[in-house]
């Protein structure tokens, strides 16, 4: 195992707030509640944050529309870079189980400015996702209410802007309150919600296969192993478009790493939980995608997955035909549970990243406060909730097109901070890579490959965003609004960083969280 050479921390307080247990290398204990969650709970949090049932209903159709029958292959292709990056997280967590994860690790590898921007990318991506999840939970709440009551008027309440916003803010408030109360409360809620999701998904897969076997739908197709061949995709442009959707479907598994300071066996358990979560996700996606494709096909007619009239919400169209009227309602419940569960757990990474950035003086000191009763980043959690509510309300009232384009820009943020973290692993352990075959593969080769793949997707996405046709179709001076929003959010991070550099020069001079060099990383 790697051991960090001792070096005095710059200070043991953050703006007058005690930074408990500052480590010799600058890594600090934040005062979070330790040993609050085990391996199973951590894996459940990782799965929940991804929201597999919600991701499937919103992307099965669009992915089938891009790549047709090769949809399962695209799910595998999107899994690969995420798996490679997961190894980077695991190796870095072994030597630095810090709730700042990507932020802390990239600071240690590349220095304060790169690390700060990596943390910014994670925070902004999470705020965007929180807003989207709250909106989805709201829509499915009223859709489900309409299904249960048989009333189109109740289902139509989602179209009332005032009702929609009030319901959405209620979901955000409840999720914030549960997250505020700590990992024990979070874990209990997630066991129920994730268990429900996976159980209903399993029932859907079994019943879809039964429908396919009986030939219930004329659009159904027989299974072929070629569906798993990514090289059968018609063009590279089509492949990258599908891959971008697939990568979004896996985003969020790293939430279980941000709870590392609260996890039993903090150096090993979070990394193992991340890998378990990834395997559960890819298994769920492949099983559901193959079963749905066999039952109704991937065409754009009738119940076909790529039908533009239903592709935005596949399960709403397939619930009744595949599962019947009673069990079909269970699928609506599962989608609502998926969005609500993810909304609650997605507060975990943003609150703990903000806590870490504050503890290391990269953000205002007040965010470093930990609730003495619940041992959670109380203020950071509340601020994340308020920020999400304000962002969603303003975007909804201002322009729904802007809200849609902000969600499309999310992929840029995801690739940005995941790729930086992957490269940070390879660079941080660079003097150990030839110590053994294991070190070379898991600390160098896999993370570097994952970083390269995500950088390629980042570049291709950036290129595609320039076209106004990407996203809602709107433009700013002839440039796609998705490009303007995505790049603008990253540049806004640069501006905030420069402001913080003036307010907190010690962090940016490397005096609080030190950048490690090969001479400071000593192997046993």
DOMISE-110390 format. One record per residue (C-alpha): x negated, y negated, z negated; residue in three letters; residue number from 1. Coordinates in nm, 3 decimals, padded with zeros to 5 digits. Example, Ala and Ser with C-alpha at 12.3 -4.5 7.8 and 13.67 -1.06 7.14 Angstrom:
BEGIN
SITE     east    north       up  res    n
SITE  -01.230   00.450  -00.780  ALA    1
SITE  -01.367   00.106  -00.714  SER    2
This chain:
BEGIN
SITE     east    north       up  res    n
SITE   00.000   00.000   00.000  UNK    1
SITE  -00.112  -00.355   00.066  UNK    2
SITE  -00.201  -00.577  -00.224  UNK    3
SITE  -00.223  -00.955  -00.210  UNK    4
SITE  -00.530  -01.120  -00.352  UNK    5
SITE  -00.456  -01.338  -00.650  UNK    6
SITE  -00.425  -01.710  -00.599  UNK    7
SITE  -00.271  -01.964  -00.837  UNK    8
SITE   00.075  -02.085  -00.743  UNK    9
SITE   00.100  -02.457  -00.678  UNK   10
SITE   00.360  -02.513  -00.948  UNK   11
SITE   00.606  -02.316  -01.155  UNK   12
SITE   00.887  -02.568  -01.130  UNK   13
SITE   01.094  -02.691  -00.841  UNK   14
SITE   01.191  -03.052  -00.884  UNK   15
SITE   01.205  -03.007  -01.259  UNK   16
SITE   01.394  -02.676  -01.232  UNK   17
SITE   01.213  -02.379  -01.372  UNK   18
SITE   01.096  -02.133  -01.109  UNK   19
SITE   01.087  -01.817  -01.319  UNK   20
SITE   00.806  -01.575  -01.277  UNK   21
SITE   00.610  -01.748  -01.003  UNK   22
SITE   00.380  -01.488  -00.856  UNK   23
SITE   00.009  -01.544  -00.807  UNK   24
SITE   00.039  -01.555  -00.429  UNK   25
SITE   00.314  -01.818  -00.442  UNK   26
SITE   00.606  -01.576  -00.409  UNK   27
SITE   00.855  -01.658  -00.683  UNK   28
SITE   01.125  -01.477  -00.873  UNK   29
SITE   01.451  -01.673  -00.823  UNK   30
SITE   01.633  -01.548  -01.133  UNK   31
SITE   01.885  -01.335  -00.942  UNK   32
SITE   02.052  -01.038  -01.111  UNK   33
SITE   01.820  -00.741  -01.062  UNK   34
SITE   01.926  -00.376  -01.020  UNK   35
SITE   02.279  -00.480  -00.920  UNK   36
SITE   02.309  -00.261  -00.610  UNK   37
SITE   02.170   00.077  -00.503  UNK   38
SITE   02.097   00.243  -00.169  UNK   39
SITE   02.461   00.316  -00.078  UNK   40
SITE   02.583  -00.028  -00.180  UNK   41
SITE   02.303  -00.194   00.012  UNK   42
SITE   02.377   00.007   00.328  UNK   43
SITE   02.748  -00.074   00.295  UNK   44
SITE   02.665  -00.446   00.281  UNK   45
SITE   02.459  -00.411   00.598  UNK   46
SITE   02.742  -00.234   00.783  UNK   47
SITE   03.004  -00.475   00.651  UNK   48
SITE   02.820  -00.787   00.763  UNK   49
SITE   02.805  -00.657   01.119  UNK   50
SITE   03.186  -00.597   01.114  UNK   51
SITE   03.186  -00.296   01.350  UNK   52
SITE   03.564  -00.276   01.412  UNK   53
SITE   03.586  -00.650   01.487  UNK   54
SITE   03.280  -00.631   01.714  UNK   55
SITE   03.428  -00.338   01.904  UNK   56
SITE   03.767  -00.495   01.965  UNK   57
SITE   03.611  -00.819   02.087  UNK   58
SITE   03.326  -00.681   02.300  UNK   59
SITE   03.431  -00.339   02.436  UNK   60
SITE   03.624  -00.505   02.715  UNK   61
SITE   03.369  -00.772   02.803  UNK   62
SITE   03.084  -00.517   02.802  UNK   63
SITE   03.282  -00.279   03.024  UNK   64
SITE   03.353  -00.574   03.252  UNK   65
SITE   02.980  -00.640   03.288  UNK   66
SITE   02.840  -00.286   03.324  UNK   67
SITE   03.139  -00.058   03.383  UNK   68
SITE   03.089   00.304   03.280  UNK   69
SITE   02.735   00.228   03.158  UNK   70
SITE   02.875   00.063   02.845  UNK   71
SITE   02.742   00.340   02.613  UNK   72
SITE   02.396   00.297   02.769  UNK   73
SITE   02.408  -00.075   02.693  UNK   74
SITE   02.498   00.003   02.332  UNK   75
SITE   02.184   00.218   02.313  UNK   76
SITE   01.974  -00.049   02.485  UNK   77
SITE   02.091  -00.314   02.236  UNK   78
SITE   02.017  -00.076   01.949  UNK   79
SITE   01.652  -00.034   02.051  UNK   80
SITE   01.518  -00.389   01.983  UNK   81
SITE   01.722  -00.408   01.663  UNK   82
SITE   01.577  -00.077   01.543  UNK   83
SITE   01.225  -00.195   01.623  UNK   84
SITE   01.284  -00.519   01.433  UNK   85
SITE   01.431  -00.321   01.142  UNK   86
SITE   01.094  -00.149   01.102  UNK   87
SITE   00.931  -00.492   01.078  UNK   88
SITE   01.173  -00.592   00.802  UNK   89
SITE   01.105  -00.266   00.619  UNK   90
SITE   00.727  -00.306   00.624  UNK   91
SITE   00.733  -00.671   00.520  UNK   92
SITE   00.983  -00.600   00.244  UNK   93
SITE   00.752  -00.335   00.098  UNK   94
SITE   00.487  -00.594   00.017  UNK   95
SITE   00.714  -00.899  -00.032  UNK   96
SITE   01.065  -00.816  -00.154  UNK   97
SITE   01.178  -01.179  -00.142  UNK   98
SITE   01.539  -01.290  -00.078  UNK   99
SITE   01.409  -01.548   00.170  UNK  100
SITE   01.318  -01.259   00.405  UNK  101
SITE   01.256  -01.409   00.752  UNK  102
SITE   01.178  -01.754   00.611  UNK  103
SITE   00.934  -01.632   00.346  UNK  104
SITE   00.765  -01.375   00.566  UNK  105
SITE   00.707  -01.607   00.862  UNK  106
SITE   00.564  -01.871   00.628  UNK  107
SITE   00.319  -01.613   00.495  UNK  108
SITE   00.226  -01.511   00.850  UNK  109
SITE   00.238  -01.833   01.053  UNK  110
SITE   00.256  -02.120   00.806  UNK  111
SITE   00.522  -02.359   00.669  UNK  112
SITE   00.656  -02.518   00.989  UNK  113
SITE   00.716  -02.197   01.182  UNK  114
SITE   00.864  -02.038   00.870  UNK  115
SITE   01.093  -02.334   00.809  UNK  116
SITE   01.230  -02.318   01.165  UNK  117
SITE   01.283  -01.943   01.132  UNK  118
SITE   01.486  -02.002   00.816  UNK  119
SITE   01.681  -02.275   00.992  UNK  120
SITE   01.767  -02.036   01.276  UNK  121
SITE   01.904  -01.780   01.030  UNK  122
SITE   02.109  -02.038   00.838  UNK  123
SITE   02.264  -02.195   01.150  UNK  124
SITE   02.342  -01.857   01.306  UNK  125
SITE   02.515  -01.749   00.987  UNK  126
SITE   02.723  -02.066   00.957  UNK  127
SITE   02.843  -02.019   01.317  UNK  128
SITE   02.933  -01.656   01.249  UNK  129
SITE   03.113  -01.743   00.926  UNK  130
SITE   03.330  -01.991   01.113  UNK  131
SITE   03.408  -01.739   01.384  UNK  132
SITE   03.488  -01.461   01.136  UNK  133
SITE   03.721  -01.685   00.939  UNK  134
SITE   03.907  -01.773   01.259  UNK  135
SITE   03.933  -01.407   01.363  UNK  136
SITE   04.055  -01.300   01.018  UNK  137
SITE   04.321  -01.571   01.037  UNK  138
SITE   04.440  -01.468   01.383  UNK  139
SITE   04.465  -01.101   01.290  UNK  140
SITE   04.640  -01.185   00.962  UNK  141
SITE   04.929  -01.348   01.146  UNK  142
SITE   04.922  -01.089   01.424  UNK  143
SITE   04.946  -00.812   01.164  UNK  144
SITE   05.223  -00.997   00.979  UNK  145
SITE   05.414  -01.017   01.306  UNK  146
SITE   05.365  -00.645   01.373  UNK  147
SITE   05.482  -00.543   01.025  UNK  148
SITE   05.789  -00.769   01.028  UNK  149
SITE   05.864  -00.722   01.395  UNK  150
SITE   05.888  -01.099   01.427  UNK  151
SITE   05.730  -01.280   01.720  UNK  152
SITE   05.789  -01.609   01.539  UNK  153
SITE   05.566  -01.504   01.248  UNK  154
SITE   05.296  -01.380   01.487  UNK  155
SITE   05.317  -01.714   01.669  UNK  156
SITE   05.229  -01.904   01.351  UNK  157
SITE   04.864  -01.853   01.440  UNK  158
SITE   04.922  -02.090   01.729  UNK  159
SITE   05.026  -02.364   01.486  UNK  160
SITE   04.703  -02.555   01.434  UNK  161
SITE   04.786  -02.675   01.082  UNK  162
SITE   04.892  -02.327   00.965  UNK  163
SITE   04.587  -02.171   01.129  UNK  164
SITE   04.343  -02.411   00.961  UNK  165
SITE   04.504  -02.378   00.616  UNK  166
SITE   04.499  -01.997   00.639  UNK  167
SITE   04.141  -02.002   00.762  UNK  168
SITE   04.027  -02.225   00.474  UNK  169
SITE   04.203  -01.991   00.231  UNK  170
SITE   04.006  -01.693   00.365  UNK  171
SITE   03.682  -01.892   00.335  UNK  172
SITE   03.763  -01.995  -00.024  UNK  173
SITE   03.839  -01.635  -00.131  UNK  174
SITE   03.524  -01.502   00.034  UNK  175
SITE   03.315  -01.774  -00.130  UNK  176
SITE   03.464  -01.696  -00.472  UNK  177
SITE   03.388  -01.323  -00.443  UNK  178
SITE   03.030  -01.391  -00.328  UNK  179
SITE   02.988  -01.642  -00.610  UNK  180
SITE   03.071  -01.375  -00.869  UNK  181
SITE   02.771  -01.166  -00.772  UNK  182
SITE   02.669  -00.838  -00.615  UNK  183
SITE   02.880  -00.620  -00.847  UNK  184
SITE   03.204  -00.787  -00.731  UNK  185
SITE   03.082  -00.789  -00.371  UNK  186
SITE   02.994  -00.421  -00.379  UNK  187
SITE   03.332  -00.310  -00.514  UNK  188
SITE   03.527  -00.498  -00.248  UNK  189
SITE   03.300  -00.374   00.030  UNK  190
SITE   03.330  -00.005  -00.057  UNK  191
SITE   03.705  -00.029  -00.001  UNK  192
SITE   03.695  -00.244   00.313  UNK  193
SITE   03.410  -00.061   00.489  UNK  194
SITE   03.559   00.277   00.397  UNK  195
SITE   03.890   00.171   00.550  UNK  196
SITE   03.720   00.049   00.869  UNK  197
SITE   03.523   00.367   00.931  UNK  198
SITE   03.816   00.596   00.845  UNK  199
SITE   04.054   00.422   01.089  UNK  200
SITE   03.780   00.412   01.353  UNK  201
SITE   03.728   00.788   01.315  UNK  202
SITE   04.103   00.849   01.357  UNK  203
SITE   04.106   00.630   01.669  UNK  204
SITE   03.815   00.826   01.821  UNK  205
SITE   03.982   01.164   01.754  UNK  206
SITE   04.317   01.051   01.896  UNK  207
SITE   04.154   00.887   02.199  UNK  208
SITE   03.973   01.213   02.278  UNK  209
SITE   04.304   01.400   02.246  UNK  210
SITE   04.466   01.157   02.491  UNK  211
SITE   04.174   01.202   02.730  UNK  212
SITE   04.196   01.581   02.708  UNK  213
SITE   04.568   01.575   02.785  UNK  214
SITE   04.528   01.323   03.068  UNK  215
SITE   04.782   01.091   02.907  UNK  216
SITE   04.664   00.787   03.107  UNK  217
SITE   04.596   00.782   03.480  UNK  218
SITE   04.299   00.547   03.434  UNK  219
SITE   04.110   00.793   03.210  UNK  220
SITE   03.782   00.945   03.332  UNK  221
SITE   03.582   01.258   03.252  UNK  222
SITE   03.270   01.222   03.041  UNK  223
SITE   02.934   01.207   03.218  UNK  224
SITE   02.584   01.201   03.069  UNK  225
SITE   02.502   00.929   03.321  UNK  226
SITE   02.695   00.690   03.098  UNK  227
SITE   02.394   00.696   02.865  UNK  228
SITE   02.144   00.601   03.138  UNK  229
SITE   02.060   00.226   03.124  UNK  230
SITE   01.875   00.250   03.456  UNK  231
SITE   02.204   00.320   03.630  UNK  232
SITE   02.321  -00.038   03.570  UNK  233
SITE   02.364  -00.211   03.907  UNK  234
SITE   02.131  -00.510   03.857  UNK  235
SITE   01.893  -00.663   03.607  UNK  236
SITE   02.118  -00.967   03.568  UNK  237
SITE   02.411  -00.740   03.481  UNK  238
SITE   02.194  -00.543   03.242  UNK  239
SITE   02.076  -00.853   03.052  UNK  240
SITE   02.431  -00.989   03.034  UNK  241
SITE   02.549  -00.664   02.879  UNK  242
SITE   02.243  -00.649   02.655  UNK  243
SITE   02.317  -00.995   02.513  UNK  244
SITE   02.664  -00.876   02.413  UNK  245
SITE   02.521  -00.557   02.265  UNK  246
SITE   02.263  -00.742   02.054  UNK  247
SITE   02.539  -00.958   01.908  UNK  248
SITE   02.720  -00.638   01.806  UNK  249
SITE   02.429  -00.535   01.583  UNK  250
SITE   02.359  -00.873   01.427  UNK  251
SITE   02.389  -00.888   01.048  UNK  252
SITE   02.233  -00.559   00.938  UNK  253
SITE   01.952  -00.759   00.773  UNK  254
SITE   02.195  -00.884   00.505  UNK  255
SITE   02.097  -00.583   00.294  UNK  256
SITE   01.736  -00.711   00.300  UNK  257
SITE   01.833  -01.050   00.159  UNK  258
SITE   01.964  -00.873  -00.154  UNK  259
SITE   01.622  -00.715  -00.215  UNK  260
SITE   01.565  -00.902  -00.542  UNK  261
SITE   01.899  -00.766  -00.668  UNK  262
SITE   01.849  -00.409  -00.546  UNK  263
SITE   01.729  -00.106  -00.742  UNK  264
SITE   01.388  -00.018  -00.601  UNK  265
SITE   01.349  -00.353  -00.426  UNK  266
SITE   01.040  -00.257  -00.225  UNK  267
SITE   01.189   00.054  -00.059  UNK  268
SITE   01.568   00.065  -00.097  UNK  269
SITE   01.658  -00.236   00.126  UNK  270
SITE   01.449  -00.108   00.417  UNK  271
SITE   01.603   00.237   00.393  UNK  272
SITE   01.950   00.084   00.368  UNK  273
SITE   01.889  -00.120   00.685  UNK  274
SITE   01.797   00.192   00.882  UNK  275
SITE   02.102   00.380   00.748  UNK  276
SITE   02.326   00.088   00.844  UNK  277
SITE   02.178   00.079   01.194  UNK  278
SITE   02.239   00.453   01.246  UNK  279
SITE   02.599   00.425   01.124  UNK  280
SITE   02.657   00.135   01.362  UNK  281
SITE   02.511   00.291   01.674  UNK  282
SITE   02.696   00.616   01.601  UNK  283
SITE   03.024   00.429   01.558  UNK  284
SITE   02.974   00.225   01.873  UNK  285
SITE   02.881   00.521   02.091  UNK  286
SITE   03.164   00.741   01.964  UNK  287
SITE   03.426   00.468   02.005  UNK  288
SITE   03.299   00.349   02.343  UNK  289
SITE   03.282   00.698   02.491  UNK  290
SITE   03.622   00.803   02.351  UNK  291
SITE   03.795   00.484   02.472  UNK  292
SITE   03.635   00.512   02.813  UNK  293
SITE   03.741   00.875   02.850  UNK  294
SITE   04.099   00.788   02.748  UNK  295
SITE   04.165   00.473   02.954  UNK  296
SITE   03.856   00.414   03.171  UNK  297
SITE   03.657   00.093   03.217  UNK  298
SITE   03.852  -00.051   03.507  UNK  299
SITE   04.036  -00.382   03.520  UNK  300
SITE   04.388  -00.242   03.576  UNK  301
SITE   04.647  -00.123   03.326  UNK  302
SITE   04.492  -00.009   02.999  UNK  303
SITE   04.141  -00.016   03.151  UNK  304
SITE   03.890  -00.168   02.909  UNK  305
SITE   03.786  -00.442   03.153  UNK  306
SITE   04.142  -00.568   03.217  UNK  307
SITE   04.097  -00.947   03.176  UNK  308
SITE   04.438  -00.974   03.008  UNK  309
SITE   04.334  -00.747   02.719  UNK  310
SITE   03.953  -00.740   02.721  UNK  311
SITE   03.922  -01.007   02.450  UNK  312
SITE   04.106  -00.784   02.202  UNK  313
SITE   04.094  -00.423   02.318  UNK  314
SITE   04.236  -00.264   02.004  UNK  315
SITE   04.548  -00.482   02.019  UNK  316
SITE   04.622  -00.329   02.359  UNK  317
SITE   04.522   00.029   02.273  UNK  318
SITE   04.657   00.060   01.918  UNK  319
SITE   05.010   00.163   02.017  UNK  320
SITE   04.930   00.376   02.325  UNK  321
SITE   04.648   00.568   02.153  UNK  322
SITE   04.762   00.590   01.791  UNK  323
SITE   05.137   00.534   01.803  UNK  324
SITE   05.343   00.263   01.632  UNK  325
SITE   05.265   00.358   01.270  UNK  326
SITE   04.895   00.440   01.288  UNK  327
SITE   04.856   00.159   01.540  UNK  328
SITE   04.931  -00.088   01.262  UNK  329
SITE   04.645   00.074   01.066  UNK  330
SITE   04.411  -00.031   01.347  UNK  331
SITE   04.529  -00.392   01.312  UNK  332
SITE   04.465  -00.364   00.938  UNK  333
SITE   04.115  -00.229   01.009  UNK  334
SITE   04.030  -00.524   01.234  UNK  335
SITE   04.154  -00.768   00.970  UNK  336
SITE   03.960  -00.580   00.700  UNK  337
SITE   03.649  -00.583   00.920  UNK  338
SITE   03.659  -00.959   00.975  UNK  339
SITE   03.745  -01.031   00.610  UNK  340
SITE   03.473  -00.799   00.476  UNK  341
SITE   03.212  -00.948   00.706  UNK  342
SITE   03.323  -01.300   00.616  UNK  343
SITE   03.253  -01.221   00.250  UNK  344
SITE   02.916  -01.047   00.294  UNK  345
SITE   02.788  -01.296   00.551  UNK  346
SITE   02.767  -01.549   00.267  UNK  347
SITE   02.491  -01.332   00.118  UNK  348
SITE   02.208  -01.402   00.367  UNK  349
SITE   02.277  -01.774   00.411  UNK  350
SITE   02.305  -01.843   00.036  UNK  351
SITE   01.990  -01.649  -00.048  UNK  352
SITE   01.788  -01.798   00.235  UNK  353
SITE   01.888  -02.148   00.122  UNK  354
SITE   01.803  -02.048  -00.237  UNK  355
SITE   01.458  -01.931  -00.132  UNK  356
SITE   01.388  -02.236   00.082  UNK  357
SITE   01.485  -02.455  -00.212  UNK  358
SITE   01.282  -02.252  -00.461  UNK  359
SITE   00.975  -02.306  -00.243  UNK  360
SITE   01.055  -02.680  -00.208  UNK  361
SITE   01.146  -02.657   00.160  UNK  362
SITE   01.498  -02.784   00.081  UNK  363
SITE   01.633  -03.006  -00.200  UNK  364
SITE   01.566  -02.862  -00.546  UNK  365
SITE   01.931  -02.849  -00.654  UNK  366
SITE   01.997  -02.554  -00.421  UNK  367
SITE   01.758  -02.345  -00.631  UNK  368
SITE   02.002  -02.328  -00.922  UNK  369
SITE   02.119  -01.977  -01.009  UNK  370
SITE   02.447  -01.932  -01.194  UNK  371
SITE   02.348  -01.820  -01.548  UNK  372
SITE   02.651  -01.590  -01.584  UNK  373
SITE   02.672  -01.420  -01.246  UNK  374
SITE   02.303  -01.448  -01.153  UNK  375
SITE   02.391  -01.571  -00.803  UNK  376
SITE   02.281  -01.872  -00.597  UNK  377
SITE   02.596  -02.054  -00.705  UNK  378
SITE   02.546  -02.394  -00.548  UNK  379
SITE   02.403  -02.254  -00.225  UNK  380
SITE   02.705  -02.022  -00.193  UNK  381
SITE   02.955  -02.304  -00.253  UNK  382
SITE   02.776  -02.535  -00.009  UNK  383
SITE   02.778  -02.260   00.254  UNK  384
SITE   03.152  -02.216   00.202  UNK  385
SITE   03.224  -02.589   00.220  UNK  386
SITE   03.000  -02.629   00.525  UNK  387
SITE   03.175  -02.342   00.702  UNK  388
SITE   03.520  -02.485   00.627  UNK  389
SITE   03.427  -02.834   00.741  UNK  390
SITE   03.255  -02.707   01.056  UNK  391
SITE   03.550  -02.490   01.159  UNK  392
SITE   03.809  -02.757   01.084  UNK  393
SITE   03.624  -03.030   01.273  UNK  394
SITE   03.554  -02.807   01.573  UNK  395
SITE   03.914  -02.684   01.588  UNK  396
SITE   04.056  -03.037   01.573  UNK  397
SITE   03.793  -03.184   01.803  UNK  398
SITE   03.777  -02.927   02.080  UNK  399
SITE   03.831  -02.553   02.089  UNK  400
SITE   03.601  -02.545   02.393  UNK  401
SITE   03.315  -02.674   02.177  UNK  402
SITE   03.391  -02.407   01.917  UNK  403
SITE   03.382  -02.134   02.182  UNK  404
SITE   03.055  -02.266   02.325  UNK  405
SITE   02.902  -02.278   01.977  UNK  406
SITE   02.977  -01.908   01.938  UNK  407
SITE   02.818  -01.838   02.278  UNK  408
SITE   02.505  -02.023   02.159  UNK  409
SITE   02.481  -01.782   01.867  UNK  410
SITE   02.279  -01.529   02.067  UNK  411
SITE   01.999  -01.783   02.106  UNK  412
SITE   01.969  -01.822   01.726  UNK  413
SITE   01.977  -01.448   01.666  UNK  414
SITE   01.698  -01.372   01.913  UNK  415
SITE   01.500  -01.670   01.782  UNK  416
SITE   01.469  -01.571   01.418  UNK  417
SITE   01.463  -01.192   01.470  UNK  418
SITE   01.179  -01.223   01.724  UNK  419
SITE   00.980  -01.454   01.495  UNK  420
SITE   01.017  -01.208   01.208  UNK  421
SITE   00.906  -00.917   01.425  UNK  422
SITE   00.595  -01.105   01.543  UNK  423
SITE   00.529  -01.213   01.183  UNK  424
SITE   00.503  -00.848   01.082  UNK  425
SITE   00.252  -00.759   01.352  UNK  426
SITE   00.044  -01.070   01.275  UNK  427
SITE   00.062  -01.040   00.898  UNK  428
SITE  -00.069  -00.681   00.904  UNK  429
SITE  -00.312  -00.735   01.191  UNK  430
SITE  -00.617  -00.632   00.991  UNK  431
SITE  -00.452  -00.303   00.891  UNK  432
SITE  -00.322  -00.184   01.228  UNK  433
SITE  -00.607   00.056   01.298  UNK  434
SITE  -00.626   00.195   00.948  UNK  435
SITE  -00.391   00.481   01.040  UNK  436
SITE  -00.155   00.589   01.317  UNK  437
SITE   00.141   00.508   01.095  UNK  438
SITE   00.021   00.153   01.033  UNK  439
SITE  -00.037   00.097   01.403  UNK  440
SITE   00.310   00.217   01.502  UNK  441
SITE   00.529   00.076   01.225  UNK  442
SITE   00.341  -00.244   01.140  UNK  443
SITE   00.219  -00.336   01.486  UNK  444
SITE   00.357  -00.154   01.790  UNK  445
SITE   00.726  -00.130   01.703  UNK  446
SITE   00.760  -00.486   01.565  UNK  447
SITE   00.568  -00.635   01.859  UNK  448
SITE   00.781  -00.448   02.113  UNK  449
SITE   01.098  -00.558   01.934  UNK  450
SITE   00.978  -00.919   01.934  UNK  451
SITE   00.890  -00.906   02.304  UNK  452
SITE   01.229  -00.760   02.399  UNK  453
SITE   01.419  -01.021   02.200  UNK  454
SITE   01.201  -01.300   02.339  UNK  455
SITE   01.288  -01.181   02.690  UNK  456
SITE   01.658  -01.190   02.604  UNK  457
SITE   01.608  -01.536   02.448  UNK  458
SITE   01.451  -01.664   02.768  UNK  459
SITE   01.714  -01.509   02.995  UNK  460
SITE   01.995  -01.642   02.775  UNK  461
SITE   01.839  -01.989   02.779  UNK  462
SITE   01.824  -01.975   03.159  UNK  463
SITE   02.185  -01.859   03.190  UNK  464
SITE   02.308  -02.126   02.946  UNK  465
SITE   02.192  -02.402   03.180  UNK  466
SITE   02.477  -02.309   03.415  UNK  467
SITE   02.803  -02.482   03.313  UNK  468
SITE   02.990  -02.161   03.403  UNK  469
SITE   02.838  -01.996   03.095  UNK  470
SITE   03.086  -02.011   02.806  UNK  471
SITE   03.392  -02.235   02.833  UNK  472
SITE   03.279  -02.386   03.163  UNK  473
SITE   03.223  -02.737   03.028  UNK  474
SITE   02.910  -02.942   03.094  UNK  475
SITE   02.717  -03.245   02.970  UNK  476
SITE   02.559  -03.445   03.256  UNK  477
SITE   02.570  -03.134   03.471  UNK  478
SITE   02.405  -02.911   03.210  UNK  479
SITE   02.605  -02.628   03.051  UNK  480
SITE   02.743  -02.729   02.712  UNK  481
SITE   02.630  -02.396   02.564  UNK  482
SITE   02.270  -02.489   02.652  UNK  483
SITE   02.314  -02.836   02.503  UNK  484
SITE   02.461  -02.694   02.180  UNK  485
SITE   02.208  -02.410   02.143  UNK  486
SITE   01.899  -02.620   02.210  UNK  487
SITE   02.051  -02.914   02.023  UNK  488
SITE   02.096  -02.706   01.708  UNK  489
SITE   01.733  -02.593   01.721  UNK  490
SITE   01.614  -02.950   01.777  UNK  491
SITE   01.833  -03.065   01.488  UNK  492
SITE   01.631  -02.822   01.278  UNK  493
SITE   01.313  -03.000   01.383  UNK  494
SITE   01.461  -03.333   01.273  UNK  495
SITE   01.570  -03.198   00.933  UNK  496
SITE   01.229  -03.036   00.890  UNK  497
SITE   01.053  -03.369   00.951  UNK  498
SITE   01.277  -03.534   00.692  UNK  499
SITE   01.196  -03.260   00.440  UNK  500
SITE   00.827  -03.293   00.520  UNK  501
SITE   00.840  -03.649   00.396  UNK  502
SITE   01.038  -03.554   00.085  UNK  503
SITE   00.843  -03.238   00.002  UNK  504
SITE   00.489  -03.263   00.144  UNK  505
SITE   00.349  -02.994  -00.089  UNK  506
SITE   00.539  -02.713   00.085  UNK  507
SITE   00.434  -02.827   00.430  UNK  508
SITE   00.071  -02.855   00.316  UNK  509
SITE   00.088  -02.487   00.223  UNK  510
SITE   00.047  -02.552  -00.149  UNK  511
SITE   00.372  -02.389  -00.266  UNK  512
SITE   00.404  -02.077  -00.051  UNK  513
SITE   00.060  -01.998   00.084  UNK  514
SITE  -00.013  -01.871   00.430  UNK  515
SITE  -00.204  -01.544   00.404  UNK  516
SITE  -00.511  -01.481   00.614  UNK  517
SITE  -00.688  -01.148   00.672  UNK  518
SITE  -00.932  -01.234   00.393  UNK  519
SITE  -00.641  -01.262   00.147  UNK  520
SITE  -00.483  -00.929   00.242  UNK  521
SITE  -00.681  -00.652   00.080  UNK  522
SITE  -00.607  -00.285   00.138  UNK  523
SITE  -00.626  -00.041  -00.152  UNK  524
